[in-house]
Amino acid sequence: MNWTATEDKHLVDTINRNIYRDSKRPIQWKNIRPMERHTVAAMQTRWTKFIQPNYNFNGYRYTPKKKTVKRKVETKRVKVSRSFFWGALKVTRYE
């Protein structure tokens, strides 16, 4: 089955309700009930492979990561001119 955005949000809310602090495994999957169209195993797979990489755990709950935009460094072209034979011949190149 395909996951919708509302189901993803519902999954994150369900996980945040079932977090136990000071534990090696903070998410208690045995206490989570399956969703209408998805099993608990499908929920675990969806969480670990697709949703969790986009969330940070702050000790209490999972919150979305802030997106940073990487800017591309522009290279500027430099004009180099040379003249030969007392100005009779000019060579121009761009680096």
C-alpha positions in Angstrom: 0.0 0.0 0.0 1.1 3.5 -0.6 1.6 5.9 2.3 -0.1 9.3 2.3 1.3 12.4 4.0 -1.5 12.3 6.6 -0.6 8.7 7.4 3.1 9.7 7.8 2.1 12.5 10.2 -0.1 10.2 12.1 2.8 7.7 12.4 5.1 10.4 13.8 2.4 11.4 16.3 1.9 7.8 17.3 5.6 7.3 17.8 6.0 10.5 19.9 3.2 9.2 22.2 5.0 5.9 22.7 8.5 7.1 23.6 10.1 5.9 26.8 13.0 8.1 27.9 16.2 6.7 29.4 15.9 3.5 27.4 18.2 1.9 24.8 15.2 1.6 22.5 13.0 4.6 23.1 10.2 3.5 20.8 8.1 0.7 22.3 6.7 -1.0 19.1 4.8 -3.7 21.1 2.5 -1.0 22.5 1.7 0.5 19.1 -1.5 -0.7 17.4 -1.5 -1.2 13.6 -3.0 1.5 11.5 -6.0 0.9 9.3 -4.2 -0.1 6.1 -0.7 -0.9 7.5 0.8 -3.5 9.8 3.2 -2.8 12.6 6.0 -4.3 10.5 5.2 -1.9 7.7 5.1 1.0 10.1 8.5 0.1 11.4 10.0 -0.1 7.9 8.4 3.2 6.9 9.7 4.8 10.0 13.3 3.6 9.9 13.9 3.9 6.1 11.9 7.0 5.1 10.8 9.1 8.0 13.4 8.9 10.7 16.3 10.3 8.6 14.4 13.5 8.3 13.8 13.9 12.1 15.9 14.7 15.1 15.4 13.2 18.5 15.7 15.8 21.2 15.3 13.5 24.2 11.6 13.8 24.5 10.2 13.6 21.0 11.1 13.5 17.3 11.1 16.9 15.6 11.6 17.7 11.9 15.2 18.6 10.8 15.7 22.1 9.6 16.5 22.2 5.9 19.6 24.0 4.9 20.2 25.3 1.4 23.6 24.7 0.0 24.6 27.5 -2.4 26.6 26.8 -5.4 29.8 28.7 -5.7 30.0 30.7 -8.9 33.3 30.9 -10.7 33.9 34.3 -12.2 35.6 34.6 -15.5 38.7 36.7 -15.7 39.8 38.4 -18.8 43.5 38.3 -19.7 44.8 40.5 -22.5 48.2 40.5 -24.0 49.6 42.7 -26.8 52.5 41.8 -29.0 54.5 43.6 -31.6 53.9 47.1 -30.1 50.1 46.7 -30.1 49.7 45.3 -33.6 48.5 41.9 -32.3 46.2 41.4 -29.2 45.4 38.1 -27.6 42.5 37.9 -25.2 41.5 34.8 -23.2 39.0 34.1 -20.4 40.0 32.0 -17.4 
